[in-house]
Structures are given as structure tokens and as C-alpha cells.
Amino acid sequence: RLQKLKEMFISKFGSAPKFYARAPGRVNLIGEHIDYCGYAVLPMAIEQDILIAVEPVQTQIVQLANINSSYLDFSTNVNNIQINKTKPQWHNYFLCGLKGIQEHFGLNNPTGMNCLLDGTIPPSSGLSSSSALVCCAGLVTLRANGKTLSKVELAEICTKSERYIGTEGGGMDQSISFLAEEGTAKLIEFSPLRATDVRLPSGATFVIANSCVEMNKAATSHYNIRVMECRLATKLLSKSKGLEWRKTLRLHDVQTKLGVSLEEMLTIVEEVLHPEPYSAEEICKCLGISLEELRSQILSQNVQDVSTFKLYQRAKHVYSEAARVLEFQKICSEAPANALQLLGELMKQSHISCREMYECSCPELDRLVDICLQFGAIGSRLTGAGWGGCTVSMVPTDKLNTFLKNVKKAYYQTDGQRLAVENNSLFATKPGRGALVFVEA
């Protein structure tokens, strides 16, 4: 693959690349939609990745090309980076990483570069292809400009810089992309960012299955609406408990300030919030603010015209999912005899909560989860943002081949479009290593 990338680079730019950077995609085993609420998540890096061949140049121009011809070439002056939020094209994710490093170091005349990209992460599949591209671009820019940063600093810069494209993400994707290590999943905690090894039990393999429904977080509003609903739930819960609600931003902060357990937070949600959707007017009344203040001070730009918000359901999902993550880690470290059954149960509960409380599933994902469970998965759930993308299933290693055969038959071979991509859509994976730069010997 490297040789092919090098040959294509030479034919494209007329000279050889000076170095390569790689950043992996990830699968989140449990802990969906809670990183931006401040809670720990449990992902692992996958073998699929973004690989970029790079040659720093004397001009101020960055030229980007992609091995996949459906992604068009792009070039721009490094001193004039414009990121188009309305059409999230592939090069804009590269520009996010570039701009993040540029701004962090206050680089006045950053180095120009020729870059050729090869990606093996299925796009818009919930396996974090866009964040891997942002991370890889950050790494490339860092190296080309002769700067150094720790992995934690890089992860934090790339998390912030992906927001240039309008996605209000929480930092899981970028953190695992940099902090991953081969052979282990990670419990990733935020503020401050830290990663702890989680050894997965032997006897099971994790299998990723793509529903073949594409979901682009930056191009749809579902994701950012959920972020806002969690923010609004935070404000209402804080106000009801006499906390400084204007300064409380995430559901995790409410729990910390009250000093209670996740179970107690679930009880508080039951007491304070009602299951019926809240109108913007009702939220204003609860907080004692005007509609104008709600829009300008709390809601992000891309959800200004949303008229109703489900706060009870979103808060319930977040607090229960945060508890499942900690339970998952505990089972992995204690490794009881029935560990696989217990972990499988948590994965199933997580999917039900994503489907019913967070409403981030879709019919194809639900069907795929059912098929995986039917053919022997111990646990199965959607992974990534949802509304399409992939499921992750835990399958007994000795039943892996039959499982893959049956799922292929039941889900992919019944539909011409899915059949065309089945080879890249269903695969077993193990925890891979994080992002790195390498030079040919």
C-alpha cells in the first residue's frame, strides 16, 4: 500500500514524499453521545486508517490530492485558509487540522506541502473517518513545520479544530486516534484528558458491520440538536437545584456540583424533567430568560430554528450510558467467569437506550443489530453518531466464521447496493495502534 502511494505521489507531483503520517479510525465499544456531556467513553482504534504521503515545499501552497478519484484535488494558500461549513467536502477536514496547528503556534508563514491521501475507513460510517483525517492533517502540519507536541495536546487541538466545520464533538474520536495502543481498548476521560488501558476478555472478537446508510455529522442537524438538548437539560437541572445554571455547561458538571452518584442523577431527572417535549417558550419560562437570550446565549447557530426539545429522554440516556461505561470497565478488570455475558448485556442495553431515549438509530441499524444477535453475537449495538453507519458486535471467536457468513447472507446479499460493498462492510477487528509519523528507511 505504501509503495503504491509513493508511486502515485511521484507521478502526481514529480518528486518523492519526504514522510508519511497515519491516523486510525475507531470503534466505540460503549458510551455513545456522552463525551460532549463530559463523561468517559470506551473506544478502541481499528486497523482501517487515513494515510498521507507528504512533501514540504518552498511555496506557500498546500496541494491536496486523493487516491480515490471521486474526491477532487484542492489547493490553497496556507495564509488564507477558508473552511466551508455549508458543504463539508473532504479537503475541509484536512484544513481543520492544518488551521488548528497553525493557530496554536501562531505560525505566520507556515510551510507549503504536497499531500496525497489514501483512506481505508468507510466514509460516513460512524468509524470516525473525518476525525482521523483532521488528526492526520494536524500531525502532517506539525511535522512539516518542525514543531512537536504531546499526544494529549495534539488530541485537544484536533478536537477544537474539528469544530471549524460546525460539528460540536466531544473529543473521543481525536483522543483515541492519538492515544490508542495495540492490543487494548481505552477508557478515555475528559477534563483533564487521560486514557486508561482496558483489556478486553479473551474468547470474543469484535465485529463491525456497516448498515450502508451514510450519515455525515457536519451535513445534518441531528447531531448538533442532541448536543443542544443536553445543554438545555443541564441548564434546567442546574436551575432546579439552585446551582449557577448560566455557568453549568454539561450534564457531568451537574453531577459533580451536586456530589451525587449517576443513579441519583437518574432520580433527579425523573423529578425535574417531564417526558413531553419542551417548547423554546417553556424553556425560557423555566430559566426566566427571553427567547432572544436563549437564541443568542445558549443555542448554537445551526439549531436556531428548532422549536421543540426532548430533555428528559436525552438526560436519561446520558446518565445511564455513563454508568454502563464504568460497569463495562469494571467487568473487564475483574474478569468474572461470565464476563462476556455481562458485557453483551450492557451493549444491548446501550443500543436500546440509543434507539428509544436518544433516538439516534434508524431502521437499518436496528435490523442489523437484530440479525447479529440472531446469529450468535453476545452483544450488539450501533456505534458512532448513529442515524446510519455501523454496528459493533461481540462474537465468540470460535463462532466467528459462521457468524460472518450468516450476517452476509441475511443483510448484504438481500440488497444489490449492499452486495456491491459487502467486502468493506463486515469485518472483525482488534485494538490497533494510534497515529504516527514515519519516514522510509
RAPE-V840010 format. One record per pair of residues at least 12 apart in sequence whose C-alpha atoms are under 6 Angstrom apart, sorted by the first residue. I is the first residue (numbers start at 1). J is the second residue. D is the distance in Angstrom with one decimal. If there is no record, write none. Layout:
I&J&D + I&J&D
This chain:
17&53&5.7 + 17&54&5.0 + 17&55&4.7 + 18&54&5.9 + 18&55&5.1 + 19&54&5.5 + 19&438&6.0 + 19&439&4.7 + 20&52&5.5 + 20&53&4.5 + 20&54&5.9 + 20&437&5.7 + 20&438&5.4 + 21&51&5.8 + 21&52&5.3 + 21&436&5.8 + 21&437&4.3 + 22&50&5.6 + 22&51&4.5 + 22&136&6.0 + 22&435&5.4 + 22&436&5.5 + 23&49&5.6 + 23&50&5.4 + 23&132&5.4 + 23&136&5.3 + 23&435&4.1 + 24&48&6.0 + 24&49&4.0 + 24&132&5.9 + 24&177&5.6 + 25&45&5.9 + 25&46&5.6 + 25&48&5.9 + 25&49&5.4 + 25&127&5.6 + 25&128&5.2 + 25&129&5.7 + 25&132&5.7 + 26&44&5.6 + 26&45&4.2 + 26&46&5.1 + 26&127&5.3 + 27&43&5.6 + 27&44&5.7 + 27&127&5.7 + 28&42&6.0 + 28&43&3.9 + 28&383&5.7 + 29&42&5.8 + 29&43&5.3 + 30&42&5.6 + 31&321&5.7 + 31&325&5.7 + 34&318&5.7 + 35&170&4.8 + 36&170&3.7 + 37&250&4.9 + 37&251&5.4 + 37&252&5.9 + 38&252&5.2 + 40&188&5.3 + 40&189&4.4 + 41&187&5.8 + 41&188&5.4 + 42&186&5.6 + 42&187&4.6 + 43&185&5.9 + 43&186&5.9 + 44&185&4.4 + 44&431&5.4 + 45&180&5.9 + 45&431&5.4 + 45&432&5.0 + 46&431&5.8 + 46&432&5.1 + 47&432&5.5 + 48&120&5.2 + 48&121&5.1 + 49&119&5.8 + 49&120&5.5 + 49&121&5.6 + 50&118&6.0 + 50&119&4.3 + 51&117&5.8 + 51&118&5.2 + 52&116&5.6 + 52&117&4.4 + 53&115&5.6 + 53&116&5.2 + 54&114&5.7 + 54&115&4.7 + 55&113&5.6 + 55&114&5.2 + 56&112&5.9 + 56&113&4.3 + 56&144&5.9 + 57&112&5.1 + 57&113&5.2 + 59&112&5.5 + 60&77&5.7 + 60&78&5.6 + 60&112&4.5 + 61&76&5.7 + 61&77&4.6 + 61&78&5.8 + 61&112&4.7 + 62&75&5.5 + 62&76&5.6 + 62&112&5.0 + 62&113&4.7 + 62&114&5.9 + 63&75&4.3 + 63&114&4.8 + 64&115&5.0 + 65&116&4.8 + 66&116&5.5 + 66&117&4.7 + 67&118&5.5 + 85&165&4.9 + 93&134&5.3 + 94&134&5.3 + 94&137&5.2 + 96&161&5.3 + 96&162&5.6 + 97&134&4.6 + 97&137&4.9 + 97&138&4.2 + 97&158&6.0 + 98&137&5.8 + 98&138&5.4 + 98&141&5.7 + 100&161&5.0 + 111&145&6.0 + 124&214&5.1 + 124&215&5.0 + 124&216&5.3 + 125&214&6.0 + 125&389&3.7 + 125&390&5.7 + 126&384&4.2 + 126&385&5.9 + 126&389&4.8 + 126&390&6.0 + 135&158&5.9 + 151&178&5.7 + 155&174&5.2 + 155&175&5.0 + 159&171&5.2 + 159&174&5.9 + 167&218&5.4 + 177&434&5.2 + 177&435&5.8 + 178&434&4.8 + 178&435&5.0 + 179&434&5.6 + 180&433&5.2 + 180&434&4.3 + 181&433&4.3 + 181&434&5.8 + 182&431&5.5 + 182&432&4.3 + 182&433&4.4 + 183&431&4.9 + 184&197&6.0 + 184&198&5.8 + 184&199&5.3 + 184&431&5.5 + 185&198&5.1 + 185&431&6.0 + 186&198&5.2 + 200&332&5.9 + 203&396&5.8 + 203&397&5.5 + 204&395&5.3 + 204&396&4.3 + 204&397&4.8 + 205&394&5.7 + 205&395&5.3 + 205&397&5.4 + 206&393&5.6 + 206&394&4.7 + 206&428&5.7 + 206&429&5.8 + 207&392&5.6 + 207&393&5.2 + 207&427&5.6 + 207&428&4.2 + 208&391&5.8 + 208&392&4.7 + 208&426&5.7 + 208&427&5.5 + 209&390&5.4 + 209&391&5.3 + 209&425&5.6 + 209&426&4.5 + 210&389&5.7 + 210&390&4.2 + 210&425&4.8 + 211&365&5.9 + 211&389&5.6 + 211&390&5.5 + 213&388&4.6 + 213&389&5.8 + 214&388&5.5 + 214&389&5.8 + 215&388&5.4 + 229&311&5.7 + 231&250&6.0 + 233&311&5.1 + 234&250&5.8 + 234&251&5.1 + 262&319&5.9 + 273&312&5.3 + 274&312&5.9 + 275&312&5.3 + 277&308&6.0 + 277&309&5.3 + 277&310&4.6 + 278&308&5.5 + 278&309&5.1 + 279&307&5.9 + 279&308&4.5 + 280&307&5.9 + 313&357&4.7 + 314&358&5.4 + 317&353&5.9 + 317&357&5.7 + 344&378&4.9 + 344&379&3.7 + 347&379&5.3 + 347&380&5.8 + 347&381&5.8 + 348&379&5.6 + 348&380&5.8 + 351&381&4.7 + 360&386&5.1 + 360&387&5.2 + 361&386&5.3 + 361&387&4.8 + 362&387&5.2 + 375&403&5.8 + 377&393&5.9 + 377&394&5.5 + 377&395&4.5 + 378&394&5.6 + 378&395&5.8 + 379&393&5.6 + 379&394&5.3 + 380&392&5.7 + 380&393&4.1
